[in-house]
Amino acid sequence: MQWWIWPLSAVSFILLVFVLNRWTRFGDLKIKTLDIIVIPVWVILHVTMGYCFGISLILWFLLVWCFVGAVLSWFLLQSKWHWRLFWHKYWEWSGLVGTLLLLIVTIVGFWHH
């Protein structure tokens, strides 16, 4: 199996969730696309790095992201953010960070091979 199948499947999954959220009653549940794609994107990032480079640095990315979350929570919760709002935003930001890392890994993978 080629390594680029996984980023392609991530894009198709994100588009599928976006379409389902937009054109079905699934969108009435107040669940955004970023709420759904977090775990699949991180798993696809792990598999893509493994197939493309032979090693996955996903643990280090997650450790750095958790440290960023701890610093953000310290600042934002002191700024009168409600803790539920912060954790919901952090969950959404995790989806964005995973997607950005997947994009970077895909570009570097195409450039490397």
DRENPA-3360 file (N, C-alpha, C; in nm, 2 decimals, always signed):
BEGIN
1 = MQWWIWPL = +0.08/-0.12/+0.00/+0.00/+0.00/+0.00/+0.09/+0.12/+0.00 ~ +0.05/+0.22/-0.08/+0.12/+0.35/-0.08/+0.09/+0.43/+0.04 ~ +0.19/+0.51/+0.08/+0.17/+0.59/+0.20/+0.07/+0.71/+0.18 ~ +0.06/+0.76/+0.05/-0.02/+0.87/+0.03/-0.17/+0.84/+0.03 ~ -0.21/+0.71/+0.04/-0.35/+0.67/+0.05/-0.41/+0.73/+0.18 ~ -0.33/+0.73/+0.28/-0.38/+0.77/+0.41/-0.42/+0.92/+0.42 ~ -0.33/+1.02/+0.37/-0.38/+1.16/+0.36/-0.50/+1.18/+0.27 ~ -0.50/+1.10/+0.16/-0.61/+1.11/+0.07/-0.74/+1.06/+0.14;
9 = SAVSFILL = -0.73/+0.96/+0.22/-0.85/+0.91/+0.30/-0.89/+1.01/+0.40 ~ -0.79/+1.09/+0.46/-0.82/+1.19/+0.56/-0.90/+1.30/+0.50 ~ -0.86/+1.34/+0.38/-0.93/+1.45/+0.31/-1.07/+1.41/+0.27 ~ -1.08/+1.29/+0.22/-1.22/+1.24/+0.19/-1.31/+1.22/+0.31 ~ -1.25/+1.18/+0.43/-1.32/+1.17/+0.55/-1.37/+1.31/+0.60 ~ -1.28/+1.40/+0.59/-1.32/+1.54/+0.64/-1.43/+1.60/+0.55 ~ -1.41/+1.58/+0.42/-1.52/+1.62/+0.33/-1.65/+1.55/+0.35 ~ -1.65/+1.42/+0.38/-1.77/+1.35/+0.41/-1.84/+1.40/+0.53;
17 = VFVLNRWT = -1.76/+1.42/+0.64/-1.82/+1.48/+0.76/-1.87/+1.62/+0.74 ~ -1.80/+1.70/+0.66/-1.85/+1.83/+0.63/-1.98/+1.83/+0.55 ~ -1.99/+1.74/+0.45/-2.11/+1.73/+0.38/-2.23/+1.67/+0.46 ~ -2.20/+1.57/+0.54/-2.30/+1.52/+0.63/-2.35/+1.63/+0.73 ~ -2.26/+1.71/+0.78/-2.29/+1.81/+0.87/-2.37/+1.92/+0.81 ~ -2.35/+1.95/+0.68/-2.41/+2.06/+0.61/-2.55/+2.02/+0.55 ~ -2.56/+1.90/+0.50/-2.68/+1.87/+0.42/-2.77/+1.77/+0.48 ~ -2.74/+1.72/+0.60/-2.83/+1.63/+0.67/-2.88/+1.69/+0.80;
25 = RFGDLKIK = -2.96/+1.62/+0.87/-3.00/+1.67/+1.00/-2.90/+1.64/+1.11 ~ -2.79/+1.58/+1.07/-2.68/+1.56/+1.16/-2.62/+1.70/+1.21 ~ -2.63/+1.80/+1.13/-2.59/+1.93/+1.17/-2.67/+2.00/+1.27 ~ -2.79/+1.95/+1.29/-2.88/+2.01/+1.40/-2.83/+1.97/+1.54 ~ -2.74/+1.88/+1.55/-2.69/+1.84/+1.68/-2.59/+1.93/+1.74 ~ -2.55/+2.04/+1.67/-2.45/+2.14/+1.71/-2.32/+2.08/+1.73 ~ -2.29/+1.97/+1.65/-2.16/+1.91/+1.65/-2.09/+1.96/+1.52 ~ -1.97/+2.02/+1.54/-1.90/+2.08/+1.42/-1.81/+1.97/+1.36;
33 = TLDIIVIP = -1.77/+2.00/+1.24/-1.67/+1.91/+1.17/-1.55/+1.89/+1.26 ~ -1.50/+2.00/+1.31/-1.37/+1.99/+1.39/-1.39/+1.91/+1.52 ~ -1.51/+1.89/+1.57/-1.54/+1.81/+1.68/-1.52/+1.66/+1.65 ~ -1.55/+1.62/+1.53/-1.56/+1.48/+1.49/-1.42/+1.43/+1.43 ~ -1.34/+1.52/+1.37/-1.22/+1.47/+1.30/-1.10/+1.46/+1.38 ~ -1.10/+1.50/+1.51/-0.98/+1.50/+1.59/-0.91/+1.37/+1.60 ~ -0.97/+1.27/+1.65/-0.91/+1.14/+1.67/-0.87/+1.07/+1.54 ~ -0.96/+1.07/+1.44/-0.92/+1.01/+1.31/-0.80/+1.08/+1.24;
41 = VWVILHVT = -0.80/+1.21/+1.25/-0.68/+1.28/+1.19/-0.55/+1.24/+1.26 ~ -0.55/+1.24/+1.39/-0.43/+1.20/+1.46/-0.39/+1.06/+1.43 ~ -0.48/+0.97/+1.42/-0.45/+0.83/+1.39/-0.40/+0.82/+1.24 ~ -0.46/+0.89/+1.15/-0.41/+0.89/+1.01/-0.27/+0.96/+1.01 ~ -0.25/+1.06/+1.08/-0.12/+1.12/+1.09/-0.01/+1.02/+1.14 ~ -0.05/+0.94/+1.24/+0.05/+0.84/+1.29/+0.08/+0.73/+1.18 ~ -0.02/+0.68/+1.11/-0.01/+0.58/+1.01/+0.07/+0.64/+0.89 ~ +0.04/+0.76/+0.85/+0.11/+0.82/+0.74/+0.26/+0.84/+0.77;
49 = MGYCFGIS = +0.29/+0.89/+0.89/+0.43/+0.90/+0.92/+0.50/+0.77/+0.92 ~ +0.43/+0.67/+0.97/+0.49/+0.53/+0.98/+0.52/+0.48/+0.84 ~ +0.42/+0.49/+0.75/+0.44/+0.44/+0.61/+0.54/+0.52/+0.54 ~ +0.54/+0.65/+0.55/+0.62/+0.74/+0.47/+0.77/+0.74/+0.52 ~ +0.79/+0.76/+0.65/+0.92/+0.78/+0.70/+0.98/+0.66/+0.78 ~ +0.90/+0.56/+0.81/+0.94/+0.44/+0.88/+0.94/+0.46/+1.03 ~ +0.91/+0.58/+1.08/+0.90/+0.61/+1.22/+0.79/+0.72/+1.24 ~ +0.72/+0.70/+1.35/+0.61/+0.80/+1.38/+0.65/+0.88/+1.50;
57 = LILWFLLV = +0.65/+1.01/+1.49/+0.68/+1.10/+1.60/+0.56/+1.15/+1.67 ~ +0.45/+1.08/+1.65/+0.32/+1.13/+1.70/+0.32/+1.15/+1.85 ~ +0.39/+1.07/+1.93/+0.40/+1.08/+2.07/+0.46/+1.22/+2.11 ~ +0.57/+1.26/+2.04/+0.63/+1.38/+2.07/+0.54/+1.50/+2.03 ~ +0.47/+1.49/+1.92/+0.38/+1.60/+1.88/+0.27/+1.61/+1.99 ~ +0.22/+1.50/+2.03/+0.11/+1.50/+2.14/+0.16/+1.56/+2.27 ~ +0.29/+1.52/+2.31/+0.34/+1.58/+2.43/+0.36/+1.73/+2.42 ~ +0.41/+1.78/+2.31/+0.42/+1.92/+2.29/+0.29/+1.99/+2.29;
65 = WCFVGAVL = +0.19/+1.93/+2.22/+0.06/+1.99/+2.22/-0.01/+1.99/+2.36 ~ +0.01/+1.89/+2.44/-0.04/+1.89/+2.57/+0.03/+2.00/+2.66 ~ +0.16/+2.02/+2.64/+0.23/+2.13/+2.71/+0.17/+2.26/+2.66 ~ +0.15/+2.28/+2.54/+0.09/+2.40/+2.49/-0.05/+2.42/+2.55 ~ -0.13/+2.31/+2.56/-0.26/+2.32/+2.62/-0.25/+2.36/+2.77 ~ -0.15/+2.31/+2.84/-0.14/+2.34/+2.98/-0.11/+2.49/+2.99 ~ -0.02/+2.54/+2.91/+0.01/+2.69/+2.91/-0.11/+2.77/+2.88 ~ -0.18/+2.73/+2.77/-0.30/+2.80/+2.73/-0.41/+2.80/+2.84;
73 = SWFLLQSK = -0.42/+2.68/+2.90/-0.52/+2.68/+3.01/-0.49/+2.77/+3.12 ~ -0.36/+2.78/+3.16/-0.32/+2.86/+3.27/-0.35/+3.01/+3.24 ~ -0.32/+3.05/+3.11/-0.35/+3.19/+3.08/-0.50/+3.22/+3.06 ~ -0.57/+3.13/+2.98/-0.71/+3.16/+2.95/-0.80/+3.14/+3.06 ~ -0.78/+3.04/+3.15/-0.87/+3.02/+3.26/-0.85/+3.13/+3.36 ~ -0.74/+3.19/+3.37/-0.72/+3.31/+3.45/-0.79/+3.43/+3.39 ~ -0.81/+3.43/+3.26/-0.87/+3.54/+3.19/-1.02/+3.53/+3.19 ~ -1.08/+3.45/+3.29/-1.22/+3.43/+3.30/-1.29/+3.35/+3.19;
81 = WHWRLFWH = -1.22/+3.27/+3.13/-1.28/+3.17/+3.03/-1.34/+3.06/+3.12 ~ -1.46/+3.02/+3.08/-1.52/+2.90/+3.15/-1.44/+2.78/+3.10 ~ -1.43/+2.68/+3.20/-1.35/+2.57/+3.17/-1.40/+2.48/+3.05 ~ -1.54/+2.47/+3.04/-1.60/+2.40/+2.93/-1.57/+2.46/+2.80 ~ -1.58/+2.59/+2.79/-1.55/+2.66/+2.67/-1.40/+2.64/+2.63 ~ -1.31/+2.65/+2.73/-1.17/+2.62/+2.69/-1.15/+2.48/+2.64 ~ -1.20/+2.38/+2.71/-1.17/+2.24/+2.66/-1.24/+2.21/+2.53 ~ -1.35/+2.28/+2.50/-1.41/+2.26/+2.37/-1.33/+2.32/+2.26;
89 = KYWEWSGL = -1.28/+2.44/+2.29/-1.19/+2.51/+2.19/-1.06/+2.43/+2.18 ~ -1.01/+2.38/+2.29/-0.88/+2.31/+2.28/-0.90/+2.18/+2.20 ~ -1.01/+2.12/+2.21/-1.05/+2.00/+2.13/-1.05/+2.03/+1.98 ~ -1.12/+2.15/+1.95/-1.12/+2.19/+1.81/-0.98/+2.23/+1.76 ~ -0.91/+2.30/+1.84/-0.77/+2.33/+1.80/-0.68/+2.21/+1.78 ~ -0.71/+2.10/+1.85/-0.64/+1.98/+1.84/-0.66/+1.92/+1.70 ~ -0.79/+1.93/+1.65/-0.82/+1.89/+1.51/-0.75/+1.97/+1.41 ~ -0.74/+2.10/+1.43/-0.67/+2.19/+1.34/-0.52/+2.16/+1.34;
97 = VGTLLLLI = -0.46/+2.14/+1.46/-0.32/+2.11/+1.47/-0.29/+1.98/+1.40 ~ -0.37/+1.88/+1.42/-0.35/+1.75/+1.36/-0.36/+1.76/+1.21 ~ -0.46/+1.84/+1.16/-0.47/+1.85/+1.01/-0.35/+1.93/+0.96 ~ -0.30/+2.03/+1.03/-0.19/+2.10/+0.98/-0.06/+2.01/+0.98 ~ -0.04/+1.93/+1.08/+0.07/+1.84/+1.08/+0.06/+1.74/+0.97 ~ -0.06/+1.69/+0.94/-0.08/+1.59/+0.83/-0.05/+1.66/+0.70 ~ -0.09/+1.78/+0.68/-0.05/+1.85/+0.56/+0.10/+1.87/+0.55 ~ +0.17/+1.91/+0.65/+0.31/+1.92/+0.65/+0.38/+1.79/+0.62;
105 = VTIVGFWH = +0.34/+1.68/+0.69/+0.39/+1.55/+0.67/+0.37/+1.51/+0.52 ~ +0.26/+1.53/+0.47/+0.23/+1.50/+0.33/+0.32/+1.57/+0.23 ~ +0.33/+1.70/+0.25/+0.42/+1.78/+0.16/+0.56/+1.73/+0.17 ~ +0.61/+1.71/+0.29/+0.75/+1.67/+0.31/+0.76/+1.52/+0.25 ~ +0.66/+1.44/+0.27/+0.67/+1.31/+0.21/+0.68/+1.31/+0.06 ~ +0.60/+1.39/+0.00/+0.61/+1.40/-0.15/+0.74/+1.46/-0.19 ~ +0.79/+1.55/-0.12/+0.92/+1.61/-0.15/+1.03/+1.51/-0.13 ~ +1.02/+1.43/-0.02/+1.12/+1.34/+0.02/+1.13/+1.22/-0.08;
113 = H = +1.02/+1.17/-0.13/+1.02/+1.06/-0.22/+1.03/+1.10/-0.36;
% end
